[in-house]
Amino acid sequence: MALIAMVSAKGSPGVTTTALACTLSWGGRTVLAECDPAGGSILSGYLSSLDIPPIGLLPLAAAALRDQLGDVFPRQLVDLDAGHPGRRILLPGINDPVQAGTIRPTWEPLAAFFSDLERGEDGYDVIADCGRLTTSAPPWPLLFRADLVLLVVRTAILRTIAPAVAAAELLRRELTQHGQGRDGVALALIGDGPYGRRDIEQRLQLPTLMELPDDRRTAEVLSDGDGRLRGSQQLLRAAASAEPAVREAIARRRAHLLPTSSTGSSHAR
């Protein structure tokens, strides 16, 4: 189990839909944490038919300041799978970007807490929806702590690919400077376009771990629907099929980092 962060570049949305598709389709126990400083969208979109009180990241950040994360965390969650309570759960994000300033000082303890959720028999994967890197203050402590950062890129047109070049370089540089190495970043590609997978990998200098179809019907439910998925659900099947590659990449990276743990690595666990 692992902490996986998902981000996108300017002009390339799709992080929340991708994170939600993975959460709903992967086999393990999973927490989807909405950590986008611009605000969460699942309560007002996918779960808009439910009347959910104001819970989630903001109260959890306040608990971090009081060193009470473990006590407060279970009360901030929403079940995403009624048939399997506690298996796929959501930590809703902030509902106003103004609240990002309140969250900012707590990213470090929150990142450590999310990372530790894998421990124990009932451990969880955490998928952190970190939004776009173009926000004024991306949650860098989460990205530095993550076992894997997935850069989500829509491949339909050059306008969505070109900004990802700078985002990929920024991620490589920042993670390398913080001792995480260049192998902690990979691509999640959405849709088909004039550029093939190899062309995009060469342009961005990153490998691809996930390819998702432009399944608009399922994507619309995940972003704006009532929480009830219908139809072929190609998006969910593709997300599920990507899970083994993601886990294999994390296992390789952990094996690579393991020898440095005894000399003070801040990440290997």
C-alpha atoms as an extended CHARMM CRD file, in Angstrom:
* protein
*
       269  EXT
         1         1  MET       CA              0.0000000000        0.0000000000        0.0000000000  PROA      1               0.0000000000
         2         2  ALA       CA              1.1570000000        3.5130000000       -0.7310000000  PROA      2               0.0000000000
         3         3  LEU       CA              0.6380000000        7.2580000000       -0.9320000000  PROA      3               0.0000000000
         4         4  ILE       CA              0.0070000000        8.2940000000       -4.5400000000  PROA      4               0.0000000000
         5         5  ALA       CA             -0.2710000000       11.9710000000       -5.4950000000  PROA      5               0.0000000000
         6         6  MET       CA             -1.9610000000       13.1170000000       -8.6950000000  PROA      6               0.0000000000
         7         7  VAL       CA             -1.4240000000       16.5270000000      -10.3030000000  PROA      7               0.0000000000
         8         8  SER       CA             -1.9520000000       18.2230000000      -13.6430000000  PROA      8               0.0000000000
         9         9  ALA       CA             -0.4720000000       21.1280000000      -15.5590000000  PROA      9               0.0000000000
        10        10  LYS       CA             -2.1790000000       24.3140000000      -16.6670000000  PROA      10              0.0000000000
        11        11  GLY       CA             -4.9460000000       23.6510000000      -19.1600000000  PROA      11              0.0000000000
        12        12  SER       CA             -5.0610000000       19.9050000000      -18.5330000000  PROA      12              0.0000000000
        13        13  PRO       CA             -7.8640000000       19.0450000000      -16.1030000000  PROA      13              0.0000000000
        14        14  GLY       CA             -8.8870000000       15.5290000000      -15.1800000000  PROA      14              0.0000000000
        15        15  VAL       CA             -7.0910000000       14.8630000000      -11.8950000000  PROA      15              0.0000000000
        16        16  THR       CA            -10.2220000000       14.4550000000       -9.7690000000  PROA      16              0.0000000000
        17        17  THR       CA            -11.9480000000       12.1890000000      -12.2960000000  PROA      17              0.0000000000
        18        18  THR       CA             -8.8080000000       10.0490000000      -12.6040000000  PROA      18              0.0000000000
        19        19  ALA       CA             -8.3270000000        9.8350000000       -8.8350000000  PROA      19              0.0000000000
        20        20  LEU       CA            -11.9770000000        8.9280000000       -8.3060000000  PROA      20              0.0000000000
        21        21  ALA       CA            -11.9090000000        6.2890000000      -11.0530000000  PROA      21              0.0000000000
        22        22  CYS       CA             -8.8890000000        4.6390000000       -9.4270000000  PROA      22              0.0000000000
        23        23  THR       CA            -10.4430000000        4.7800000000       -5.9690000000  PROA      23              0.0000000000
        24        24  LEU       CA            -13.6510000000        3.1300000000       -7.1770000000  PROA      24              0.0000000000
        25        25  SER       CA            -11.9500000000        0.4140000000       -9.2330000000  PROA      25              0.0000000000
        26        26  TRP       CA             -8.7510000000       -0.6260000000       -7.4420000000  PROA      26              0.0000000000
        27        27  GLY       CA             -8.7580000000       -3.7460000000       -5.3300000000  PROA      27              0.0000000000
        28        28  GLY       CA             -7.2970000000       -2.4650000000       -2.0760000000  PROA      28              0.0000000000
        29        29  ARG       CA             -8.7000000000       -0.3360000000        0.7340000000  PROA      29              0.0000000000
        30        30  THR       CA             -8.3650000000        3.2400000000       -0.4670000000  PROA      30              0.0000000000
        31        31  VAL       CA             -8.7510000000        6.7770000000        0.8460000000  PROA      31              0.0000000000
        32        32  LEU       CA             -9.2340000000        9.5150000000       -1.7360000000  PROA      32              0.0000000000
        33        33  ALA       CA             -7.9670000000       12.7260000000       -0.1330000000  PROA      33              0.0000000000
        34        34  GLU       CA             -8.9930000000       15.9470000000       -1.8880000000  PROA      34              0.0000000000
        35        35  CYS       CA             -5.8860000000       18.0740000000       -1.3510000000  PROA      35              0.0000000000
        36        36  ASP       CA             -6.3590000000       20.5920000000       -4.1390000000  PROA      36              0.0000000000
        37        37  PRO       CA             -5.6890000000       24.1190000000       -2.7570000000  PROA      37              0.0000000000
        38        38  ALA       CA             -8.2530000000       25.4060000000       -5.2630000000  PROA      38              0.0000000000
        39        39  GLY       CA            -10.9450000000       23.3670000000       -3.4900000000  PROA      39              0.0000000000
        40        40  GLY       CA            -12.5920000000       19.9600000000       -3.6400000000  PROA      40              0.0000000000
        41        41  SER       CA            -15.3870000000       19.1070000000       -6.0620000000  PROA      41              0.0000000000
        42        42  ILE       CA            -16.6410000000       15.6000000000       -5.2850000000  PROA      42              0.0000000000
        43        43  LEU       CA            -19.2860000000       16.6210000000       -2.7290000000  PROA      43              0.0000000000
        44        44  SER       CA            -20.7240000000       19.1400000000       -5.1910000000  PROA      44              0.0000000000
        45        45  GLY       CA            -20.3170000000       16.7910000000       -8.1610000000  PROA      45              0.0000000000
        46        46  TYR       CA            -20.2760000000       12.9980000000       -7.8740000000  PROA      46              0.0000000000
        47        47  LEU       CA            -21.9710000000       13.0300000000       -4.4360000000  PROA      47              0.0000000000
        48        48  SER       CA            -24.1780000000       16.0740000000       -5.0280000000  PROA      48              0.0000000000
        49        49  SER       CA            -27.3540000000       14.0950000000       -4.3050000000  PROA      49              0.0000000000
        50        50  LEU       CA            -26.2490000000       13.4940000000       -0.7030000000  PROA      50              0.0000000000
        51        51  ASP       CA            -26.6390000000       15.8960000000        2.1980000000  PROA      51              0.0000000000
        52        52  ILE       CA            -23.1970000000       15.7710000000        3.8030000000  PROA      52              0.0000000000
        53        53  PRO       CA            -22.2020000000       18.0780000000        6.6840000000  PROA      53              0.0000000000
        54        54  PRO       CA            -19.0520000000       20.2390000000        6.4740000000  PROA      54              0.0000000000
        55        55  ILE       CA            -16.3830000000       17.6530000000        7.1820000000  PROA      55              0.0000000000
        56        56  GLY       CA            -13.0600000000       16.7970000000        5.6340000000  PROA      56              0.0000000000
        57        57  LEU       CA             -9.6530000000       18.3680000000        5.1720000000  PROA      57              0.0000000000
        58        58  LEU       CA            -10.2360000000       21.6570000000        7.0030000000  PROA      58              0.0000000000
        59        59  PRO       CA            -11.2050000000       20.1030000000       10.3580000000  PROA      59              0.0000000000
        60        60  LEU       CA             -8.4050000000       17.5800000000        9.9080000000  PROA      60              0.0000000000
        61        61  ALA       CA             -5.8830000000       20.3890000000        9.4080000000  PROA      61              0.0000000000
        62        62  ALA       CA             -7.1170000000       22.0090000000       12.6230000000  PROA      62              0.0000000000
        63        63  ALA       CA             -6.6050000000       18.6730000000       14.3700000000  PROA      63              0.0000000000
        64        64  ALA       CA             -3.0490000000       18.5370000000       13.0260000000  PROA      64              0.0000000000
        65        65  LEU       CA             -2.2710000000       21.7600000000       14.8800000000  PROA      65              0.0000000000
        66        66  ARG       CA             -3.4920000000       20.1030000000       18.0960000000  PROA      66              0.0000000000
        67        67  ASP       CA             -1.6990000000       16.8070000000       17.3800000000  PROA      67              0.0000000000
        68        68  GLN       CA             -5.0600000000       15.0050000000       17.2380000000  PROA      68              0.0000000000
        69        69  LEU       CA             -5.0570000000       13.6470000000       13.6850000000  PROA      69              0.0000000000
        70        70  GLY       CA             -5.7070000000       10.0330000000       14.6660000000  PROA      70              0.0000000000
        71        71  ASP       CA             -8.7180000000       10.9590000000       16.8070000000  PROA      71              0.0000000000
        72        72  VAL       CA            -10.3650000000       13.3300000000       14.3360000000  PROA      72              0.0000000000
        73        73  PHE       CA             -9.6430000000       11.5510000000       11.0280000000  PROA      73              0.0000000000
        74        74  PRO       CA            -12.3700000000        8.8360000000       11.1860000000  PROA      74              0.0000000000
        75        75  ARG       CA            -15.0750000000       11.4930000000       11.6270000000  PROA      75              0.0000000000
        76        76  GLN       CA            -14.0540000000       13.3510000000        8.4480000000  PROA      76              0.0000000000
        77        77  LEU       CA            -14.7230000000       10.5620000000        5.9590000000  PROA      77              0.0000000000
        78        78  VAL       CA            -17.4980000000        9.7150000000        3.4990000000  PROA      78              0.0000000000
        79        79  ASP       CA            -18.0810000000        6.1750000000        2.2080000000  PROA      79              0.0000000000
        80        80  LEU       CA            -17.9390000000        5.9180000000       -1.5840000000  PROA      80              0.0000000000
        81        81  ASP       CA            -18.9990000000        2.2620000000       -1.7320000000  PROA      81              0.0000000000
        82        82  ALA       CA            -22.2100000000        1.5250000000        0.1400000000  PROA      82              0.0000000000
        83        83  GLY       CA            -21.8430000000       -2.1810000000       -0.5340000000  PROA      83              0.0000000000
        84        84  HSD       CA            -18.4550000000       -2.3610000000        1.1790000000  PROA      84              0.0000000000
        85        85  PRO       CA            -18.3750000000        0.1930000000        4.0130000000  PROA      85              0.0000000000
        86        86  GLY       CA            -14.9120000000        1.3900000000        4.9180000000  PROA      86              0.0000000000
        87        87  ARG       CA            -13.2910000000        0.0400000000        1.7570000000  PROA      87              0.0000000000
        88        88  ARG       CA            -13.3570000000        3.0870000000       -0.5000000000  PROA      88              0.0000000000
        89        89  ILE       CA            -13.6600000000        6.3640000000        1.3500000000  PROA      89              0.0000000000
        90        90  LEU       CA            -13.3890000000       10.0730000000        0.6520000000  PROA      90              0.0000000000
        91        91  LEU       CA            -11.7330000000       12.8180000000        2.6730000000  PROA      91              0.0000000000
        92        92  PRO       CA            -13.4940000000       15.8940000000        1.2140000000  PROA      92              0.0000000000
        93        93  GLY       CA            -11.4000000000       18.9330000000        0.4160000000  PROA      93              0.0000000000
        94        94  ILE       CA            -11.8630000000       22.5900000000        1.2470000000  PROA      94              0.0000000000
        95        95  ASN       CA            -14.8330000000       24.3450000000       -0.3240000000  PROA      95              0.0000000000
        96        96  ASP       CA            -13.2260000000       27.7720000000       -0.7450000000  PROA      96              0.0000000000
        97        97  PRO       CA             -9.7030000000       28.5300000000       -2.0520000000  PROA      97              0.0000000000
        98        98  VAL       CA             -9.4150000000       31.1610000000        0.6930000000  PROA      98              0.0000000000
        99        99  GLN       CA             -9.1510000000       28.2540000000        3.1460000000  PROA      99              0.0000000000
       100       100  ALA       CA             -5.9260000000       27.0890000000        1.4800000000  PROA      100             0.0000000000
       101       101  GLY       CA             -3.9600000000       29.4670000000        3.6780000000  PROA      101             0.0000000000
       102       102  THR       CA             -5.2560000000       27.6690000000        6.7600000000  PROA      102             0.0000000000
       103       103  ILE       CA             -4.2140000000       24.2960000000        5.3630000000  PROA      103             0.0000000000
       104       104  ARG       CA             -0.7390000000       25.3340000000        4.1870000000  PROA      104             0.0000000000
       105       105  PRO       CA              1.1110000000       25.1050000000        7.5480000000  PROA      105             0.0000000000
       106       106  THR       CA             -0.2420000000       21.5920000000        8.1230000000  PROA      106             0.0000000000
       107       107  TRP       CA              0.7510000000       19.8540000000        4.8670000000  PROA      107             0.0000000000
       108       108  GLU       CA              3.8120000000       18.2950000000        6.4400000000  PROA      108             0.0000000000
       109       109  PRO       CA              2.0110000000       16.5120000000        9.3330000000  PROA      109             0.0000000000
       110       110  LEU       CA             -0.8720000000       15.6260000000        7.0210000000  PROA      110             0.0000000000
       111       111  ALA       CA              1.5550000000       14.0660000000        4.5220000000  PROA      111             0.0000000000
       112       112  ALA       CA              3.2040000000       12.0100000000        7.2670000000  PROA      112             0.0000000000
       113       113  PHE       CA             -0.2050000000       10.9120000000        8.5650000000  PROA      113             0.0000000000
       114       114  PHE       CA             -1.4200000000        9.8550000000        5.1120000000  PROA      114             0.0000000000
       115       115  SER       CA              1.8050000000        7.9450000000        4.5560000000  PROA      115             0.0000000000
       116       116  ASP       CA              1.3580000000        6.0300000000        7.8000000000  PROA      116             0.0000000000
       117       117  LEU       CA             -2.1850000000        4.9140000000        6.9080000000  PROA      117             0.0000000000
       118       118  GLU       CA             -0.7040000000        1.9250000000        5.0930000000  PROA      118             0.0000000000
       119       119  ARG       CA              0.4520000000        0.3740000000        8.3560000000  PROA      119             0.0000000000
       120       120  GLY       CA             -1.4530000000       -2.3810000000       10.1340000000  PROA      120             0.0000000000
       121       121  GLU       CA             -3.7780000000       -5.1280000000        8.9720000000  PROA      121             0.0000000000
       122       122  ASP       CA             -6.4540000000       -2.6190000000        7.9720000000  PROA      122             0.0000000000
       123       123  GLY       CA             -4.0960000000       -0.2720000000        6.1610000000  PROA      123             0.0000000000
       124       124  TYR       CA             -5.1220000000        1.9900000000        3.3000000000  PROA      124             0.0000000000
       125       125  ASP       CA             -3.7020000000        3.2850000000        0.0820000000  PROA      125             0.0000000000
       126       126  VAL       CA             -4.0830000000        7.0570000000       -0.1030000000  PROA      126             0.0000000000
       127       127  ILE       CA             -4.6920000000        8.7600000000       -3.4350000000  PROA      127             0.0000000000
       128       128  ALA       CA             -4.1370000000       12.4920000000       -2.9760000000  PROA      128             0.0000000000
       129       129  ASP       CA             -5.8510000000       14.7120000000       -5.5430000000  PROA      129             0.0000000000
       130       130  CYS       CA             -3.4380000000       17.6750000000       -5.5000000000  PROA      130             0.0000000000
       131       131  GLY       CA             -5.0090000000       19.5940000000       -8.3900000000  PROA      131             0.0000000000
       132       132  ARG       CA             -3.0040000000       21.7630000000      -10.7630000000  PROA      132             0.0000000000
       133       133  LEU       CA              0.5930000000       22.7520000000      -10.1850000000  PROA      133             0.0000000000
       134       134  THR       CA             -0.3140000000       26.2560000000      -11.3430000000  PROA      134             0.0000000000
       135       135  THR       CA             -2.0480000000       27.0930000000       -8.0530000000  PROA      135             0.0000000000
       136       136  SER       CA             -0.2950000000       29.6710000000       -5.8870000000  PROA      136             0.0000000000
       137       137  ALA       CA              0.7810000000       27.0920000000       -3.3130000000  PROA      137             0.0000000000
       138       138  PRO       CA              0.7720000000       23.4330000000       -4.4140000000  PROA      138             0.0000000000
       139       139  PRO       CA              0.9040000000       20.9240000000       -1.5200000000  PROA      139             0.0000000000
       140       140  TRP       CA              4.6000000000       20.1590000000       -2.0440000000  PROA      140             0.0000000000
       141       141  PRO       CA              5.0730000000       18.2250000000        1.2360000000  PROA      141             0.0000000000
       142       142  LEU       CA              2.5500000000       15.6850000000       -0.0600000000  PROA      142             0.0000000000
       143       143  LEU       CA              4.3680000000       15.3730000000       -3.3710000000  PROA      143             0.0000000000
       144       144  PHE       CA              7.7300000000       14.9600000000       -1.6410000000  PROA      144             0.0000000000
       145       145  ARG       CA              6.3280000000       12.2770000000        0.6610000000  PROA      145             0.0000000000
       146       146  ALA       CA              4.4520000000       10.3650000000       -2.0430000000  PROA      146             0.0000000000
       147       147  ASP       CA              5.5930000000        6.9500000000       -3.2190000000  PROA      147             0.0000000000
       148       148  LEU       CA              4.5590000000        8.0160000000       -6.7030000000  PROA      148             0.0000000000
       149       149  VAL       CA              3.4590000000       11.2610000000       -8.3630000000  PROA      149             0.0000000000
       150       150  LEU       CA              1.2480000000       10.8640000000      -11.4400000000  PROA      150             0.0000000000
       151       151  LEU       CA              1.1070000000       13.8010000000      -13.8410000000  PROA      151             0.0000000000
       152       152  VAL       CA             -2.3190000000       13.6510000000      -15.4900000000  PROA      152             0.0000000000
       153       153  VAL       CA             -2.2750000000       14.8400000000      -19.1120000000  PROA      153             0.0000000000
       154       154  ARG       CA             -5.1000000000       15.0690000000      -21.6240000000  PROA      154             0.0000000000
       155       155  THR       CA             -3.6890000000       14.1100000000      -25.0200000000  PROA      155             0.0000000000
       156       156  ALA       CA             -6.3820000000       15.4320000000      -27.3570000000  PROA      156             0.0000000000
       157       157  ILE       CA             -4.6610000000       18.6680000000      -28.4120000000  PROA      157             0.0000000000
       158       158  LEU       CA             -1.2720000000       20.3420000000      -28.1650000000  PROA      158             0.0000000000
       159       159  ARG       CA             -2.7290000000       23.0120000000      -25.8500000000  PROA      159             0.0000000000
       160       160  THR       CA             -3.0800000000       20.4240000000      -23.0880000000  PROA      160             0.0000000000
       161       161  ILE       CA              0.2590000000       18.7240000000      -23.7560000000  PROA      161             0.0000000000
       162       162  ALA       CA              2.5660000000       21.7310000000      -24.0410000000  PROA      162             0.0000000000
       163       163  PRO       CA              2.1230000000       22.9980000000      -20.4390000000  PROA      163             0.0000000000
       164       164  ALA       CA              2.9150000000       19.4970000000      -19.1680000000  PROA      164             0.0000000000
       165       165  VAL       CA              6.5000000000       19.8780000000      -20.4120000000  PROA      165             0.0000000000
       166       166  ALA       CA              7.2290000000       22.5750000000      -17.8330000000  PROA      166             0.0000000000
       167       167  ALA       CA              5.2440000000       20.7030000000      -15.1700000000  PROA      167             0.0000000000
       168       168  ALA       CA              7.2350000000       17.5170000000      -15.7550000000  PROA      168             0.0000000000
       169       169  GLU       CA             10.5330000000       19.3940000000      -15.4910000000  PROA      169             0.0000000000
       170       170  LEU       CA              9.3710000000       21.1640000000      -12.3160000000  PROA      170             0.0000000000
       171       171  LEU       CA              8.3790000000       17.8760000000      -10.6900000000  PROA      171             0.0000000000
       172       172  ARG       CA             11.6550000000       16.1850000000      -11.6110000000  PROA      172             0.0000000000
       173       173  ARG       CA             13.6870000000       19.1170000000      -10.3280000000  PROA      173             0.0000000000
       174       174  GLU       CA             11.8180000000       19.5520000000       -7.0550000000  PROA      174             0.0000000000
       175       175  LEU       CA             11.7170000000       15.8490000000       -6.2140000000  PROA      175             0.0000000000
       176       176  THR       CA             15.4090000000       15.4510000000       -7.0150000000  PROA      176             0.0000000000
       177       177  GLN       CA             16.3210000000       18.4300000000       -4.8490000000  PROA      177             0.0000000000
       178       178  HSD       CA             14.3890000000       16.9060000000       -1.9660000000  PROA      178             0.0000000000
       179       179  GLY       CA             16.1100000000       13.5480000000       -2.2720000000  PROA      179             0.0000000000
       180       180  GLN       CA             13.2700000000       11.6560000000       -3.9360000000  PROA      180             0.0000000000
       181       181  GLY       CA             14.9080000000       11.0410000000       -7.3130000000  PROA      181             0.0000000000
       182       182  ARG       CA             13.5490000000       11.3410000000      -10.8380000000  PROA      182             0.0000000000
       183       183  ASP       CA             11.8670000000        7.9390000000      -10.8450000000  PROA      183             0.0000000000
       184       184  GLY       CA              9.0610000000        9.0930000000       -8.5740000000  PROA      184             0.0000000000
       185       185  VAL       CA              7.0970000000       10.7460000000      -11.4050000000  PROA      185             0.0000000000
       186       186  ALA       CA              5.1160000000        9.0910000000      -14.1940000000  PROA      186             0.0000000000
       187       187  LEU       CA              2.2810000000        9.9040000000      -16.5970000000  PROA      187             0.0000000000
       188       188  ALA       CA             -1.4280000000        9.1890000000      -16.5850000000  PROA      188             0.0000000000
       189       189  LEU       CA             -2.6670000000        9.8900000000      -20.1260000000  PROA      189             0.0000000000
       190       190  ILE       CA             -6.3130000000       10.6040000000      -20.9230000000  PROA      190             0.0000000000
       191       191  GLY       CA             -7.8650000000       10.1510000000      -24.3510000000  PROA      191             0.0000000000
       192       192  ASP       CA             -6.4650000000        9.8880000000      -27.8660000000  PROA      192             0.0000000000
       193       193  GLY       CA             -4.9040000000       12.6180000000      -29.9390000000  PROA      193             0.0000000000
       194       194  PRO       CA             -2.4630000000       13.3550000000      -32.7270000000  PROA      194             0.0000000000
       195       195  TYR       CA              0.4920000000       12.4000000000      -30.5210000000  PROA      195             0.0000000000
       196       196  GLY       CA              1.1250000000        8.7950000000      -29.5440000000  PROA      196             0.0000000000
       197       197  ARG       CA              2.2560000000        7.5240000000      -26.1820000000  PROA      197             0.0000000000
       198       198  ARG       CA              5.9160000000        7.2920000000      -27.2060000000  PROA      198             0.0000000000
       199       199  ASP       CA              5.8900000000       10.8170000000      -28.6260000000  PROA      199             0.0000000000
       200       200  ILE       CA              4.4860000000       12.2080000000      -25.3900000000  PROA      200             0.0000000000
       201       201  GLU       CA              6.9000000000       10.1930000000      -23.2430000000  PROA      201             0.0000000000
       202       202  GLN       CA              9.8190000000       11.5040000000      -25.2940000000  PROA      202             0.0000000000
       203       203  ARG       CA              8.5580000000       15.0700000000      -25.1050000000  PROA      203             0.0000000000
       204       204  LEU       CA              7.9570000000       14.9670000000      -21.3410000000  PROA      204             0.0000000000
       205       205  GLN       CA             10.8270000000       12.5900000000      -20.5010000000  PROA      205             0.0000000000
       206       206  LEU       CA              8.5300000000       10.5090000000      -18.2860000000  PROA      206             0.0000000000
       207       207  PRO       CA              7.1820000000        6.9490000000      -18.5260000000  PROA      207             0.0000000000
       208       208  THR       CA              3.4760000000        6.2030000000      -18.8100000000  PROA      208             0.0000000000
       209       209  LEU       CA              1.8290000000        4.0700000000      -16.1320000000  PROA      209             0.0000000000
       210       210  MET       CA             -1.8090000000        4.7080000000      -16.9540000000  PROA      210             0.0000000000
       211       211  GLU       CA             -3.7990000000        5.2360000000      -20.1450000000  PROA      211             0.0000000000
       212       212  LEU       CA             -7.4670000000        6.1030000000      -19.7830000000  PROA      212             0.0000000000
       213       213  PRO       CA            -10.0700000000        6.4160000000      -22.5540000000  PROA      213             0.0000000000
       214       214  ASP       CA            -12.0730000000        9.5510000000      -23.2070000000  PROA      214             0.0000000000
       215       215  ASP       CA            -15.1650000000        7.8710000000      -21.7290000000  PROA      215             0.0000000000
       216       216  ARG       CA            -17.2770000000       10.9940000000      -21.4690000000  PROA      216             0.0000000000
       217       217  ARG       CA            -20.4090000000        9.3070000000      -20.1390000000  PROA      217             0.0000000000
       218       218  THR       CA            -18.6360000000        7.8160000000      -17.1290000000  PROA      218             0.0000000000
       219       219  ALA       CA            -16.4810000000       10.9220000000      -16.6570000000  PROA      219             0.0000000000
       220       220  GLU       CA            -19.5800000000       13.1110000000      -16.5260000000  PROA      220             0.0000000000
       221       221  VAL       CA            -21.0500000000       10.9960000000      -13.7440000000  PROA      221             0.0000000000
       222       222  LEU       CA            -17.7760000000       11.0990000000      -11.8040000000  PROA      222             0.0000000000
       223       223  SER       CA            -17.5400000000       14.8670000000      -12.1440000000  PROA      223             0.0000000000
       224       224  ASP       CA            -21.1720000000       16.0070000000      -12.1250000000  PROA      224             0.0000000000
       225       225  GLY       CA            -23.3470000000       12.9600000000      -11.5040000000  PROA      225             0.0000000000
       226       226  ASP       CA            -25.4200000000       11.5710000000       -8.6850000000  PROA      226             0.0000000000
       227       227  GLY       CA            -22.9980000000        8.8830000000       -7.5430000000  PROA      227             0.0000000000
       228       228  ARG       CA            -24.6590000000        6.1640000000       -9.6430000000  PROA      228             0.0000000000
       229       229  LEU       CA            -22.5390000000        4.7170000000      -12.4180000000  PROA      229             0.0000000000
       230       230  ARG       CA            -24.2480000000        3.2010000000      -15.4310000000  PROA      230             0.0000000000
       231       231  GLY       CA            -23.2650000000        1.9690000000      -18.8680000000  PROA      231             0.0000000000
       232       232  SER       CA            -20.0510000000        0.3870000000      -20.0640000000  PROA      232             0.0000000000
       233       233  GLN       CA            -17.7510000000        2.1610000000      -17.5770000000  PROA      233             0.0000000000
       234       234  GLN       CA            -14.7150000000        1.8860000000      -19.8480000000  PROA      234             0.0000000000
       235       235  LEU       CA            -12.9590000000        4.4800000000      -17.7030000000  PROA      235             0.0000000000
       236       236  LEU       CA            -13.2320000000        2.3470000000      -14.5590000000  PROA      236             0.0000000000
       237       237  ARG       CA            -12.0450000000       -0.7840000000      -16.3550000000  PROA      237             0.0000000000
       238       238  ALA       CA             -9.0170000000        1.0380000000      -17.7280000000  PROA      238             0.0000000000
       239       239  ALA       CA             -8.2060000000        2.4830000000      -14.2960000000  PROA      239             0.0000000000
       240       240  ALA       CA             -8.4480000000       -0.9860000000      -12.7590000000  PROA      240             0.0000000000
       241       241  SER       CA             -6.1620000000       -2.4610000000      -15.4060000000  PROA      241             0.0000000000
       242       242  ALA       CA             -3.5080000000        0.1640000000      -14.6010000000  PROA      242             0.0000000000
       243       243  GLU       CA             -3.2870000000       -0.7880000000      -10.9230000000  PROA      243             0.0000000000
       244       244  PRO       CA             -0.6800000000       -3.5870000000      -11.3240000000  PROA      244             0.0000000000
       245       245  ALA       CA              1.7040000000       -1.2880000000      -13.2290000000  PROA      245             0.0000000000
       246       246  VAL       CA              1.3480000000        1.4190000000      -10.5990000000  PROA      246             0.0000000000
       247       247  ARG       CA              2.0280000000       -1.0080000000       -7.7600000000  PROA      247             0.0000000000
       248       248  GLU       CA              4.9910000000       -2.5120000000       -9.5800000000  PROA      248             0.0000000000
       249       249  ALA       CA              6.5060000000        0.9400000000      -10.1110000000  PROA      249             0.0000000000
       250       250  ILE       CA              6.0870000000        1.7440000000       -6.4150000000  PROA      250             0.0000000000
       251       251  ALA       CA              7.6450000000       -1.5750000000       -5.3970000000  PROA      251             0.0000000000
       252       252  ARG       CA             10.6620000000       -0.9300000000       -7.6500000000  PROA      252             0.0000000000
       253       253  ARG       CA             11.0900000000        2.5560000000       -6.2720000000  PROA      253             0.0000000000
       254       254  ARG       CA             10.8810000000        1.3900000000       -2.6760000000  PROA      254             0.0000000000
       255       255  ALA       CA             13.4230000000       -1.3360000000       -3.3560000000  PROA      255             0.0000000000
       256       256  HSD       CA             15.7340000000        1.2770000000       -4.8640000000  PROA      256             0.0000000000
       257       257  LEU       CA             15.3290000000        3.6360000000       -1.8950000000  PROA      257             0.0000000000
       258       258  LEU       CA             15.5870000000        0.9340000000        0.7680000000  PROA      258             0.0000000000
       259       259  PRO       CA             19.4030000000        0.7640000000        0.9650000000  PROA      259             0.0000000000
       260       260  THR       CA             19.5260000000        4.4910000000        1.7650000000  PROA      260             0.0000000000
       261       261  SER       CA             17.1540000000        4.2280000000        4.7260000000  PROA      261             0.0000000000
       262       262  SER       CA             19.9350000000        3.3370000000        7.1260000000  PROA      262             0.0000000000
       263       263  THR       CA             21.8510000000        6.4630000000        6.1240000000  PROA      263             0.0000000000
       264       264  GLY       CA             19.0500000000        8.8650000000        6.8210000000  PROA      264             0.0000000000
       265       265  SER       CA             16.6930000000        8.8300000000        3.8700000000  PROA      265             0.0000000000
       266       266  SER       CA             13.6200000000       10.8910000000        4.7050000000  PROA      266             0.0000000000
       267       267  HSD       CA             11.3110000000        8.8320000000        2.5140000000  PROA      267             0.0000000000
       268       268  ALA       CA             12.0040000000        5.1040000000        2.6310000000  PROA      268             0.0000000000
       269       269  ARG       CA              9.7100000000        3.4200000000        5.0530000000  PROA      269             0.0000000000
